[in-house]
């Protein structure tokens, strides 16, 4: 592991910079007001800053600004209502139920509105602990607003000073994730590879790449000052992003039957050479990603180019030694992998070059003006809320579940007369998520992190005796907490518990033992409530997965239709980038849903093996389509023919039929697979001719060139056709399809909300 690169990756990341911003935004009001003897006011202002920071999630600056002001208005209103509701426990319980349900329903729109709702719930919980009366309720609201305004000013000022920094950090993180995706693919070259586990990890990594590319796309294409920018930095960021997306597509297109490859070439000392070069590519992508995050040009290494030359020389020697009529086809496929690797390395060096933000090269780069179609519109239509007021909606079920759990937590705290009762509600709030798998994972991590963090916090208090040292330790722990908040929840909770304990010790060292006992006890109670709440009005992935399967299938069909049309006698090659993006996003959503399903009880995992095959099949088909798209740029015009039309039409019919099975609709059965015979015959004739040439000792012939170019194209069409047919039987087994069934209607939710 390159520890220097890992350190640079961490300190230049958005997460670390966000953590520093949030820590300064939260602590400074308390420190400054404590200097004037107003610590209590400072603490309330810090709570306001903390709540607003929850809504300050990555995105276009106008959406960040609007989100923070919306959160500010919400926390003021929530604080007033919760503060005046302290007149009696029954009224407070009703307020908790109403707020927990209504603010959770905001998640139906997108991640930002969900964060705004969470900010309101956070203030509701904390207000329960700070029981003000009379005019003090209004004063506390004013202090909260003051703290929130301070944080908004800080965040906007930092953006004004470095307007491109957040986008650079997100873009760099996206490129690093592409490198991680390639690293996962390199495991296929290991002898004895576990294919199921590697495919699972690959799909999870692809989902991460898609999520990060969606974020960058939103930040770039929704920022008019970037899209219309005449500055070299703004235009350069667009160019780097477009190139990184094309590189990711190329990585997806480099697909092969790895099991067959290992059967033929294990022990021949060729596969480790491929893996070594791929890992070299990973290192270069990490270097590029970190450099983009830092806002400087990347260091170009010659090692990768030397490794590629070594691979090409070793491969040619290997081919000359092992070439025969029997393994001709396998060697052709392996040569295509090597050529794909060579193409990706060229793109990596191109990315290196664009990190220089060369004025001439950046201005010469042709960018599409069709940005609007690549971003999702933010729809805050109230009809979406009304449509989801049904038990068929995952958001509604979660909101109802959270409302009941939070109310139960409050009643439990009142009955047991717990001094720090708000910790029960806070634990329930942060653990209970729309999906069972995430809730289960967070439950375990919350309890473990609390125990470990408590021990660590006590240890620090014994090791560090001075108040200044303890305050410094608390600040460092806060930065660590917020650095890992979005990526490693267990680590974040551990650091959070430690810094909270140090904070309470600094505020009131005499009752510190009570704080420790209450923190652990209340966390356990909140965890138990959250765990059992997952079984109240549950939301199992098996209820949603058919919808995600149908969406992924439809987007794959459109992607194939768009790409394959380039191989017919059309005058213009269509732009497939939008359909590619939608197919990959739908595929990532499907694999994410399936992964969450694996964490659910076994009784909720019906047809799990068949579902896994379906997810892998969609992944495989999209990879073959990406390969077709890559070849279409250079070879579609050369080999364009109506001979491809039968297999294209039949494949589209197969996919439509599978979609009909998933939606329980009457769809005519597709035609038989006789559409492939002409292509197979043409391919067989070419192979036989080339084998005959090899037996005669002929090396470089026109047949060799034609075979190397057209065989991969025909192979992709045949593989896609075969996989599309297999999806029919899989869909029938999964759904138990009966033509009399009515499709289950699920209310529309945004993709981010449904997950």
Helices and strands as residue ranges (DSSP letters): H 3-11, H 14-35, H 39-54, H 61-84, G 85-87, H 89-104, G 105-108, H 111-129, H 135-161, H 165-186, G 187-189, H 195-221, H 224-227, H 232-253, H 258-265, H 271-294, H 303-322, H 328-354, H 359-364, G 372-374, H 382-387, H 394-416, H 422-431, H 436-463, H 467-483, H 489-507, H 512-533, G 541-543, H 545-564, G 565-567, H 577-597, G 602-604, H 608-639, G 642-644, H 645-662, G 673-676, H 677-695, H 702-735, H 751-754
